[in-house]
Amino acid sequence: MTKPREKTREELQAEIEGGKKKIRQFENREKMLRQKLFKEECRTRSHRLIVRGAVFESIVPEAKGMTNEESATFLRLALTRQTVFYI
């Protein structure tokens, strides 16, 4: 059985450079995928906020004329107010 020939210095150097290039490509691919994921998360959050705002306006029609601060105050009061039942 013959012994495999050893690689030359240039071949080893080229192999290292090829490996570095692949690493850069994978890092760029990771960056692109992270950006895509971030955009999808933003889109999902925006959709959720729009739907919830629409639900709020359908339940409280007066909300259409309220400022953002008035809407926030209204919700805080409505959600923190304790209801007392009398027997």
C-alpha positions in Angstrom: 0.0 0.0 0.0 1.4 3.4 -0.9 1.6 6.3 1.5 -0.5 9.3 0.5 1.6 12.2 -0.6 2.0 15.1 1.8 0.5 18.4 0.8 2.8 21.3 -0.1 2.9 24.5 1.9 0.9 26.3 -0.8 -1.8 23.6 -0.9 -2.2 23.8 2.9 -2.3 27.6 2.7 -5.0 27.4 0.0 -7.0 25.0 2.2 -6.8 27.4 5.1 -8.0 30.3 3.0 -10.8 28.1 1.6 -11.9 27.3 5.1 -11.8 31.0 6.1 -13.9 31.8 3.1 -16.5 29.2 4.1 -16.6 30.6 7.6 -17.3 34.1 6.3 -20.0 32.7 4.1 -21.7 30.9 7.0 -21.4 34.0 9.2 -23.1 36.1 6.4 -25.8 33.5 6.0 -26.4 33.5 9.8 -26.6 37.3 9.7 -29.2 37.2 6.9 -31.3 34.6 8.7 -31.2 36.6 11.9 -32.4 39.7 10.0 -35.2 37.7 8.4 -36.3 36.3 11.7 -36.3 39.8 13.2 -38.4 41.2 10.4 -40.9 38.3 10.8 -41.1 38.9 14.5 -41.8 42.6 13.9 -44.4 41.7 11.3 -46.1 39.3 13.7 -46.0 41.9 16.5 -47.4 44.6 14.3 -50.3 42.4 13.2 -51.1 41.4 16.8 -51.2 45.1 17.8 -53.4 46.1 14.9 -55.8 43.3 15.7 -56.0 44.1 19.4 -56.5 47.8 18.6 -59.3 46.9 16.3 -60.9 44.8 19.0 -60.6 47.6 21.5 -62.2 50.1 19.1 -65.0 47.6 18.3 -65.8 47.3 22.0 -65.3 51.0 22.8 -66.4 53.0 19.8 -65.5 56.2 21.5 -61.8 55.1 21.4 -61.6 56.3 17.8 -61.8 59.9 19.0 -59.4 59.4 21.9 -55.7 60.3 21.9 -53.2 57.6 22.7 -52.8 58.8 26.2 -56.6 58.9 26.8 -56.9 55.4 25.5 -54.1 54.2 27.8 -55.7 55.9 30.8 -59.1 54.4 29.9 -57.7 50.9 29.7 -55.7 51.3 33.0 -58.9 52.5 34.8 -61.1 49.8 33.3 -58.6 47.0 34.1 -57.7 48.1 37.6 -61.2 49.1 38.8 -62.5 46.7 41.4 -66.1 45.7 41.0 -68.1 45.5 44.2 -71.2 43.3 44.3 -73.9 44.1 46.8 -76.1 41.4 48.2 
